[in-house]
Amino acid sequence: MSTEVIHIETASLAPVEPGRLPPVPWRDPYTVSPTKLAEYIRTLEKACEDNPQSVDLRTCLGMAHAVNYDVYKSMDALEVAVKLNDRHFFAQFKYAELHYRIRALIRAEEETLKAMDLAESAWEQSLAHKQLLEIRRLMRDGTQKPEWTKSLKAPAMFLMLMMVIFSVMVIWK
């Protein structure tokens, strides 16, 4: 069983059946060579240019960028996919999963709940449910990035004042 990237022609990516994603070219992301992955990303980007309204292609592009550790491009592609069709389960699910992966857990929980509402089969429901359980476990364990809602102006001013006071003390001695 090969874990190499499956060669897919651009023509085969263009017409995608509704409700189906194009084949994902990896089984284990650690065994995909960076050149093959970059080639697949270029193929998907070209296919997205040819079919700008294809949610499936944009979702696959976001997944490919995520495997390539390019979070910003992945986030952009998945946001566009969700905006194109806000009733598409996999676009919403992968968007939520990306937030989960970067440990933005509060947002990941919100997006996963949206995906659970969009699930049409028991399999989709179970995927979203498992992800939601993992997100809530991580939140319970305290594994999340803090939200910066407070201003840092007061601590910065205090630090500057302390530096000035110590500088004056050193010069005065």
Residue pairs with C-beta under 8 A, 6 or more apart in sequence:
1 27
3 26
3 27
3 28
3 31
3 32
4 31
4 32
4 33
4 36
5 25
5 26
5 32
5 33
5 36
5 37
5 39
5 40
6 23
6 25
8 22
8 23
8 25
8 40
8 43
10 43
10 46
10 47
10 50
12 22
13 22
13 43
13 44
13 47
13 57
14 47
14 50
14 51
16 22
16 51
16 54
16 56
16 57
20 56
21 56
21 59
21 60
21 90
22 56
22 57
22 60
24 60
24 63
25 32
25 36
25 40
26 32
26 37
26 67
29 67
32 67
34 68
37 64
37 67
37 68
38 68
40 64
41 61
41 64
41 65
41 68
44 57
44 60
44 61
44 64
45 61
47 54
47 57
48 54
48 57
48 58
48 61
48 77
51 57
53 84
55 81
55 84
55 85
55 88
55 91
56 90
58 77
58 78
58 80
58 81
58 84
58 91
59 77
59 78
59 81
59 88
59 90
59 91
59 94
61 77
62 73
62 74
62 75
62 76
62 77
62 78
62 81
62 94
62 95
62 98
63 74
63 94
65 71
65 73
65 74
65 77
66 74
66 98
66 101
71 98
71 102
74 98
75 98
78 91
78 94
78 95
78 98
79 95
81 88
81 91
81 94
81 95
82 88
82 91
82 92
82 95
84 91
85 91
86 92
87 118
88 118
89 115
89 118
89 119
89 120
89 124
92 111
92 114
92 115
92 118
93 112
93 115
93 118
93 124
93 127
93 128
93 131
95 111
96 108
96 110
96 111
96 112
96 114
96 115
96 128
96 131
97 108
97 112
97 131
99 105
99 107
99 108
99 111
100 108
100 112
100 131
100 134
100 135
100 138
102 145
103 138
103 143
103 144
103 145
104 144
104 145
105 135
105 138
105 139
105 143
105 144
105 145
106 139
106 144
106 147
108 131
108 135
109 132
109 135
109 136
109 139
112 128
112 131
112 132
112 135
113 132
115 128
115 131
116 125
116 128
116 129
116 132
118 124
119 125
119 127
119 128
138 144
